[in-house]
Amino acid sequence: MATGPVSGDETEADMTGVDAAAPASTPTTVGKRKLKASTLMMGHGFDPALSEGSLKPPIFLTSTFVFPNAAAGKRHFEGVTGKRPGGAEGLVYSRFNGPNQEILEDRLAIWEEAEDALAFSSGMSAIATLFLSMVKPGDTIVHSGPLYAATETLIARILGRFGVHWLDFPAGATRAEIDAVLAKAATGNVALIYLESPANPTNALVDVEAVAASRDAIFAGKEKPPIAIDNTFLGPLWAQPLKQGADIVVYSLTKYAGGHSDLVAGSVVGSKAHINTLRLMRNTIGTITDPHTAWMLLRSLETLELRMSRAGENAVKVCEYLRTHPKVEKVGYLGFLEGGDDPRQADIYRRHCTGAGSTFSLYLKGGEKEAFAFLDALEIAKLAVSLGGTETLASHPAGMTHLSVADARKQALGITDNLVRISIGVEDADDLIADFAQALDAV
């Protein structure tokens, strides 16, 4: 962490090259009480004394940073290039690090009690950097399905051109099904196990504990491939996969973390060892987020818990209304798993989740015609892709986000023409219900 002084008389760094003006540490406890993440979002990682006493971090719009001396510059580049583990010990160049990005990364790690975090220019740049860091030609990626369409494209169509193979199992797979796929993959070199839970857009949950147990059993005595998981739909408030055995957690910060549909960014959190591997790749290909976006995310993180809680409360009310509507076939909402017809999914939900989230799948009676009529009639909810914003959004995955997925695979994964994905925002719940009611009348 480094916040970068903007004024004052600092003494020259010593010959170790470490910046003398290191930020003062911020408390994570009061007495014996461990502070909650929502409290730490208000100031953790930022020292006002290094920025003219500013209560909030300024936006550091600079491409490069001045070294206190030549020895410091050399030491920083030893970290940046990987000659010394741990990355730079100070600010170097905005493709590598910056004050806003480093404060953001400190705060992102707090939510899941991870050792470290990295911020990226988008969720897909985070995922791409992860794959490029972990795999080489001839390797196999084992993943759950479905994945976000761009992720599936990256694995199958792009990495596939460079000799990377893949095998997958359904998001709701049992331990036996996971064992079978991993055992088959283990005849080659499995470089990464990549999960997405809940799956986009079906909302099916992956049993992360079963995947971790299967990996540990099948690769006993061998080098174990890391387990990475996209936690965008539920994290960090309603799911924390590191506690279930995942090694790396991926986010599209565009969604709940940003939460206002006005930025694009991504992140990865995990152990220092894994993050350092990704950091070297990010330093090379330049997928770091920019300082202004990082600053906006710092602002958004202060209200993350409030926004997600309100959206989750709204989703409960909206889904209760929709599930009994005569024009609705089914509502794929995690809160309905308890007492439902899928005891395995309910069991995963109990073990892995602290809330049902606010994004769900709405299956209308009919097909594309009925789905489009519903979407076109919405007045409060916006017809747009993405999720996790303050406003309610609705889209048609089969014809939009997953259009590039082959028809046969879409059918196998349950991405049907009558499926509408809805992300509930923070509006008044009764107003949203009224909007959905009139839109269903138009079907």
Buried (B, 14 or more C-beta within 10 A) or exposed (E): BBBBBEEEEEEEBEEEBBBEBBBEEBEEEEEEEEBEBBBBBBBBBBBBBBBEEEEBBBBBEBEEBEBBEEBBBEBBBBBBEBEBEEBBBBBBBBBBBBBBBBBBBBBBBBBBEBBBBBBBBBBBBBBBBBBBBBBEEEBBBBBBBBBBBBBBBBBBEEBBEEEBBBBBBBBBBEBEBBBBBBEBBBEEBBBBBBBBBBBBBBBBBBBBBBBBBBBEEBBEEEEBBBBBBBBBBBBBBBBBBBEBBBBBBBBBBBBBBBBBBEBBBBBBBBBBEBBBBBBBBBBBEEBBBBBEBBBBBBBBBBBBBEBBBBBBBBBBBBBBBBBEBEBBBBBBBBBBBEEEEBEBBBEBBEBBBEBBBBBBBBBBEBEBEBBBBBBEBBEBBBBBEBBBBBBBBBBBBBBBBBEEBEEEBBEEBBBBBBBBBBBBBBBEBEEBBBBBEEBBEEB
